[in-house]
């Protein structure tokens, strides 16, 4: 009588919630006859449920439990069948965690990618170190952003006699607005004083640019020109403020333009007096439109300046 009372009280305890195959699970009365525990679906704790072991293995011996696991996720096929997961798919909900890890390790829901209903799925929460069963801490982990490239430092330029902002911009392959942007002290671009020091931004175009150097003891314009592969005439042309090359003093500043060899190596030519953009293009075997296309600082092809650097297209 005691057994029948227990059977009525415990009937169905051994059938998992939502089980779709109730015929697999023995009644509590049958479990009493087997001497298994009707309150524990796996009496021997071996991993196979008592109903699976019936007539195959010993439900009281954990060593003989056979647990098929086709997808190798750590959950037996019979368990996946009852949970509604797929025994042929190790990650049913595609959240980056195997079904076995969800059920046995993290205690998350293998049928829901986001067990706590927050904004981050379970796999990402485990990766981020947050709780996949707590929606409050759902914060997407931000990927580190690369440091922005530092802006190149502008170059100091000493204004020479005869210089204009247009000629300086042309020489350094920048625009007048770009020069004015780094020289907020200049309120009138039509007024430029000889000897003034202005900042010239670095051009986005590649190629050698003029360099300023200070004359040291023993140097002359002739020796400086020779050291840089220039003629005295070319060096004088880059320094219109110098009236007499024999009257240079220690400490004076001289602008040294790139040599022809430097320019040729970079696909650059220096405008000379009388040059036009059209004849430069023709001389080097290029179309005028192609030359203009890689010299965006030139807005008027009829307006170029001596010592201005012109980029040339690379011949293939």
C-alpha positions as CSV (number, residue, x, y, z in Angstrom):
1,X,0.0,0.0,0.0
2,X,2.9,2.2,0.8
3,X,4.3,1.7,-2.7
4,X,1.0,2.6,-4.4
5,X,0.8,5.8,-2.4
6,X,4.3,6.7,-3.5
7,X,3.6,5.9,-7.1
8,X,0.6,8.2,-7.1
9,X,2.5,11.0,-5.4
10,X,5.7,10.7,-7.6
11,X,4.3,9.6,-10.9
12,X,5.9,11.6,-13.7
13,X,8.8,12.9,-11.6
14,X,11.2,11.0,-13.8
15,X,10.0,12.5,-17.0
16,X,11.8,15.8,-18.0
17,X,9.5,18.8,-18.6
18,X,8.4,19.0,-22.2
19,X,9.5,15.4,-22.9
20,X,8.4,14.4,-26.4
21,X,9.0,10.7,-25.9
22,X,7.3,9.7,-22.6
23,X,7.3,6.0,-23.6
24,X,11.1,6.0,-22.9
25,X,10.7,6.8,-19.3
26,X,9.7,4.1,-16.8
27,X,6.8,4.6,-14.4
28,X,7.6,5.1,-10.8
29,X,6.2,1.7,-10.1
30,X,8.6,0.1,-12.5
31,X,11.5,2.0,-10.9
32,X,10.6,0.5,-7.5
33,X,10.8,-2.9,-9.1
34,X,14.2,-2.1,-10.6
35,X,15.4,-0.7,-7.2
36,X,16.2,2.7,-9.0
37,X,15.2,6.0,-7.6
38,X,12.0,7.4,-9.1
39,X,13.1,10.9,-8.0
40,X,16.4,10.7,-9.9
41,X,16.4,10.2,-13.7
42,X,20.0,8.9,-13.5
43,X,20.2,6.7,-10.4
44,X,23.8,5.6,-10.9
45,X,25.0,9.0,-12.0
46,X,26.7,7.6,-15.0
47,X,25.2,10.0,-17.5
48,X,22.7,7.7,-19.2
49,X,19.1,8.0,-17.8
50,X,17.5,5.0,-16.2
51,X,15.0,4.6,-19.1
52,X,17.8,4.5,-21.6
53,X,19.6,1.8,-19.6
54,X,16.5,-0.4,-19.3
55,X,17.1,-3.9,-20.8
56,X,20.5,-2.7,-22.2
57,X,22.8,-1.8,-19.3
58,X,22.6,-1.7,-15.5
59,X,20.9,1.5,-14.2
60,X,22.7,0.9,-10.9
61,X,26.2,0.7,-12.5
62,X,27.7,4.0,-13.8
63,X,30.6,2.2,-15.5
64,X,28.4,0.7,-18.2
65,X,26.5,3.9,-19.2
66,X,26.6,4.3,-23.0
67,X,26.1,7.9,-24.0
68,X,25.9,8.6,-27.7
69,X,27.0,12.1,-28.6
70,X,27.1,12.6,-32.3
71,X,28.1,16.2,-32.3
72,X,30.6,15.8,-29.5
73,X,29.3,18.8,-27.5
74,X,29.3,17.0,-24.2
75,X,25.5,16.4,-24.2
76,X,24.3,12.9,-24.9
77,X,22.0,12.5,-27.9
78,X,19.1,11.5,-25.7
79,X,19.5,14.7,-23.6
80,X,19.6,16.9,-26.7
81,X,16.5,15.2,-28.0
82,X,14.6,16.0,-24.8
83,X,16.0,19.6,-24.6
84,X,15.0,20.3,-28.2
85,X,18.5,21.0,-29.4
86,X,20.0,19.2,-32.4
87,X,22.3,16.2,-31.6
88,X,24.0,16.8,-35.0
89,X,24.7,20.5,-34.3
90,X,27.1,21.4,-31.4
91,X,25.8,25.0,-31.2
92,X,22.1,25.0,-31.8
93,X,21.5,28.7,-31.2
94,X,24.8,30.0,-32.9
95,X,25.9,32.1,-29.9
96,X,29.5,30.8,-29.9
97,X,29.0,28.3,-27.1
98,X,28.5,24.6,-27.5
99,X,25.2,23.2,-26.2
100,X,27.1,21.1,-23.7
101,X,29.0,24.2,-22.3
102,X,25.7,26.1,-22.1
103,X,23.9,23.4,-20.0
104,X,26.8,21.9,-18.0
105,X,29.2,24.8,-17.5
106,X,27.5,28.2,-17.9
107,X,24.0,27.2,-17.1
108,X,22.6,29.2,-20.0
109,X,19.8,28.3,-22.3
110,X,20.9,26.3,-25.4
111,X,17.9,27.3,-27.4
112,X,18.4,31.1,-26.9
113,X,21.4,33.0,-28.1
114,X,20.7,35.7,-25.5
115,X,19.7,33.9,-22.3
116,X,19.2,37.0,-20.1
117,X,17.3,38.9,-22.8
118,X,19.9,41.7,-22.8
119,X,21.7,43.2,-25.7
120,X,24.7,40.9,-25.9
121,X,24.6,37.2,-26.7
122,X,25.8,34.5,-24.4
123,X,29.1,33.8,-26.2
124,X,30.1,37.4,-26.2
125,X,29.2,37.8,-22.5
126,X,31.5,34.9,-21.6
127,X,34.2,36.4,-23.7
128,X,33.7,39.8,-22.1
129,X,33.6,38.4,-18.6
130,X,30.0,39.5,-17.9
131,X,27.1,37.4,-16.6
132,X,25.1,35.8,-19.5
133,X,22.1,35.4,-17.0
134,X,22.1,39.1,-16.0
135,X,20.9,41.7,-18.5
136,X,22.1,44.6,-16.4
137,X,25.8,44.1,-17.3
138,X,25.2,43.7,-21.1
139,X,27.7,46.1,-22.6
140,X,29.3,45.4,-25.9
141,X,33.1,45.2,-25.5
142,X,34.7,48.0,-27.5
143,X,37.5,47.1,-29.8
144,X,40.6,49.3,-29.3
145,X,40.9,52.0,-31.9
146,X,44.2,52.6,-33.6
147,X,45.9,55.8,-32.6
148,X,45.5,58.5,-35.3
149,X,48.5,59.4,-37.3
150,X,50.1,62.6,-35.9
151,X,49.8,65.7,-38.1
152,X,53.2,66.5,-39.8
153,X,54.9,69.6,-38.3
154,X,54.9,72.7,-40.4
155,X,58.2,74.1,-41.7
156,X,59.7,77.5,-40.7
157,X,60.3,79.7,-43.8
158,X,62.1,83.0,-43.8
159,X,60.4,85.4,-46.3
160,X,62.8,86.5,-49.0
161,X,62.7,89.7,-51.1
162,X,60.3,89.2,-53.9
163,X,58.4,86.4,-52.2
164,X,54.6,86.3,-52.3
165,X,52.3,83.8,-50.7
166,X,51.5,82.5,-54.1
167,X,55.1,81.8,-54.9
168,X,55.8,80.2,-51.5
169,X,52.7,78.0,-51.9
170,X,53.8,77.0,-55.4
171,X,57.3,76.2,-54.2
172,X,56.1,73.9,-51.4
173,X,53.2,72.4,-53.3
174,X,50.5,73.7,-50.9
175,X,47.7,76.3,-51.3
176,X,47.7,79.9,-49.9
177,X,44.7,79.1,-47.6
178,X,46.7,76.2,-46.2
179,X,49.6,78.6,-45.4
180,X,47.2,81.1,-43.8
181,X,45.6,78.4,-41.7
182,X,48.8,77.7,-39.8
183,X,49.7,81.4,-39.6
184,X,46.7,83.0,-37.7
185,X,48.9,86.1,-37.0
186,X,48.6,87.1,-40.7
187,X,45.5,89.2,-41.2
188,X,46.3,90.6,-44.6
189,X,47.6,88.0,-47.1
190,X,48.6,90.8,-49.5
191,X,51.2,92.1,-47.1
192,X,54.3,90.0,-46.5
193,X,57.4,91.4,-45.0
194,X,61.0,90.4,-46.0
195,X,62.6,88.6,-43.1
196,X,59.4,87.5,-41.5
197,X,59.2,83.9,-40.4
198,X,56.1,82.0,-41.4
199,X,55.0,78.4,-41.1
200,X,54.5,76.3,-44.2
201,X,52.5,73.1,-43.8
202,X,53.7,69.9,-45.2
203,X,52.4,69.1,-48.6
204,X,50.4,65.9,-49.1
205,X,52.2,65.4,-52.4
206,X,55.4,63.3,-52.3
207,X,58.8,64.6,-53.5
208,X,61.7,66.7,-52.3
209,X,61.1,70.2,-51.0
210,X,63.4,73.2,-50.6
211,X,65.4,73.3,-47.4
212,X,66.7,76.3,-45.5
213,X,70.3,76.2,-44.2
214,X,72.4,78.6,-42.1
215,X,75.7,79.6,-43.5
216,X,78.6,78.4,-41.4
217,X,82.2,79.5,-41.2
218,X,84.1,78.7,-44.4
219,X,81.0,78.3,-46.5
220,X,80.1,80.3,-49.6
221,X,77.2,80.2,-52.0
222,X,79.6,78.4,-54.5
223,X,80.5,75.7,-52.0
224,X,76.9,75.2,-50.9
225,X,75.7,74.9,-54.5
226,X,78.4,72.3,-55.2
227,X,77.6,70.3,-52.1
228,X,73.9,70.0,-53.2
229,X,74.5,69.3,-56.9
230,X,73.4,72.8,-58.0
231,X,74.8,75.6,-60.1
232,X,75.4,79.0,-58.5
233,X,72.7,80.3,-60.9
234,X,70.1,77.8,-59.6
235,X,70.9,78.6,-56.0
236,X,70.7,82.3,-56.6
237,X,67.3,81.8,-58.4
238,X,66.0,80.2,-55.2
239,X,67.2,83.2,-53.1
240,X,66.1,86.4,-54.9
241,X,66.9,88.3,-51.7
242,X,70.6,87.8,-52.3
243,X,71.9,90.6,-54.5
244,X,75.6,89.8,-54.3
245,X,76.7,86.2,-53.7
246,X,80.1,87.4,-52.5
247,X,78.6,89.4,-49.6
248,X,77.2,86.5,-47.5
249,X,77.8,86.4,-43.7
250,X,78.0,83.6,-41.2
251,X,74.4,83.1,-39.9
252,X,72.7,84.1,-43.0
253,X,69.9,81.8,-44.2
254,X,69.9,80.3,-47.7
255,X,67.1,78.3,-49.4
256,X,68.5,75.2,-51.1
257,X,66.2,73.9,-53.8
258,X,66.1,70.2,-54.8
259,X,68.7,69.4,-57.4
260,X,67.7,68.1,-60.9
261,X,68.8,64.7,-59.9
262,X,66.6,64.7,-56.8
263,X,63.6,66.0,-58.8
264,X,64.1,63.5,-61.6
265,X,64.2,60.6,-59.2
266,X,60.9,61.7,-57.7
267,X,59.2,62.5,-61.0
268,X,59.2,66.3,-60.3
269,X,60.4,69.3,-62.3
270,X,61.2,72.8,-61.1
271,X,59.6,75.6,-63.1
272,X,62.2,77.9,-64.7
273,X,61.7,81.4,-66.1
274,X,59.7,81.1,-69.4
275,X,58.3,77.7,-68.7
276,X,54.6,76.9,-69.2
277,X,52.7,73.9,-68.0
278,X,52.0,72.9,-71.5
279,X,55.6,72.9,-72.6
280,X,56.7,71.0,-69.5
281,X,54.0,68.4,-70.2
282,X,55.2,68.1,-73.8
283,X,58.9,67.9,-73.0
284,X,58.3,65.0,-70.6
285,X,55.8,63.2,-72.8
286,X,52.7,63.8,-70.9
287,X,49.2,65.2,-71.6
288,X,48.5,68.5,-69.9
289,X,45.3,67.0,-68.3
290,X,47.3,64.2,-66.7
291,X,49.8,66.7,-65.2
292,X,47.0,68.8,-63.9
293,X,45.3,65.7,-62.4
294,X,48.2,65.0,-60.0
295,X,48.9,68.7,-59.2
296,X,45.6,69.7,-57.5
297,X,47.2,72.9,-56.1
298,X,47.4,74.3,-59.6
299,X,44.0,75.8,-60.3
300,X,45.1,77.9,-63.2
301,X,47.4,76.1,-65.8
302,X,48.4,79.5,-67.2
303,X,49.7,80.7,-63.8
304,X,52.9,79.0,-62.6
305,X,55.9,80.5,-60.9
306,X,59.7,80.0,-61.3
307,X,61.0,77.5,-58.7
308,X,57.6,76.0,-58.4
309,X,57.7,72.2,-58.2
310,X,55.5,70.2,-60.7
311,X,54.8,66.6,-60.2
312,X,54.8,64.4,-63.3
313,X,52.8,61.2,-63.8
314,X,54.8,57.9,-63.5
315,X,55.4,56.3,-66.8
316,X,54.4,52.6,-66.8
